[in-house]
């Protein structure tokens, strides 16, 4: 649920939103990177680069 108390969207840093969307797409596609990238409108290379960045930061999954 992305809505706050008054029906407005919760605001968060863009990088955090990006991570949440990436992990949601991976979950929806059963971790299929090509399909997840297509859902997100990015290349598989970009997705892999983002995942490598998260891994380096110790971020494996977003709750």
C-alpha positions as CSV (number, residue, x, y, z in Angstrom):
1,X,0.0,0.0,0.0
2,X,1.6,3.2,-1.2
3,X,-1.0,5.5,0.3
4,X,-0.6,7.6,3.5
5,X,-3.3,8.5,6.0
6,X,-5.1,11.0,3.8
7,X,-4.9,9.0,0.6
8,X,-1.8,10.8,-0.5
9,X,1.2,8.9,-1.8
10,X,4.0,8.2,0.7
11,X,7.1,10.1,-0.3
12,X,10.5,8.4,-0.1
13,X,13.9,8.8,-1.7
14,X,14.0,7.9,-5.3
15,X,16.7,5.3,-4.9
16,X,14.6,3.6,-2.3
17,X,11.6,3.6,-4.6
18,X,13.7,2.2,-7.4
19,X,15.0,-0.7,-5.2
20,X,11.4,-1.5,-4.1
21,X,10.2,-1.6,-7.7
22,X,13.1,-3.7,-8.8
23,X,12.6,-6.3,-6.1
24,X,8.8,-6.2,-6.7
25,X,9.3,-6.9,-10.4
26,X,11.7,-9.8,-9.5
27,X,9.2,-11.3,-7.1
28,X,6.4,-11.0,-9.6
29,X,8.5,-12.7,-12.3
30,X,9.9,-15.4,-9.9
31,X,13.3,-13.8,-10.2
32,X,13.4,-13.9,-14.0
33,X,15.7,-11.0,-14.8
34,X,14.7,-10.6,-18.4
35,X,11.0,-10.5,-17.7
36,X,11.6,-8.2,-14.7
37,X,13.7,-5.8,-16.8
38,X,10.9,-5.8,-19.4
39,X,8.3,-4.9,-16.8
40,X,10.5,-2.1,-15.5
41,X,11.3,-0.7,-19.0
42,X,15.0,-1.2,-18.5
43,X,17.7,-3.4,-20.1
44,X,18.8,-6.6,-18.4
45,X,22.3,-5.1,-18.2
46,X,20.9,-2.1,-16.2
47,X,19.0,-4.5,-13.9
48,X,22.1,-6.6,-13.3
49,X,24.1,-3.5,-12.6
50,X,21.6,-2.3,-10.1
51,X,21.5,-5.7,-8.4
52,X,25.3,-5.7,-8.2
53,X,25.2,-2.3,-6.6
54,X,22.7,-3.5,-4.0
55,X,24.8,-6.6,-3.3
56,X,27.9,-4.4,-2.7
57,X,25.8,-2.3,-0.3
58,X,24.6,-5.4,1.5
59,X,21.0,-5.1,0.2
60,X,19.7,-8.4,-0.8
61,X,16.0,-7.9,-0.6
62,X,13.6,-5.1,0.3
63,X,10.8,-5.9,2.8
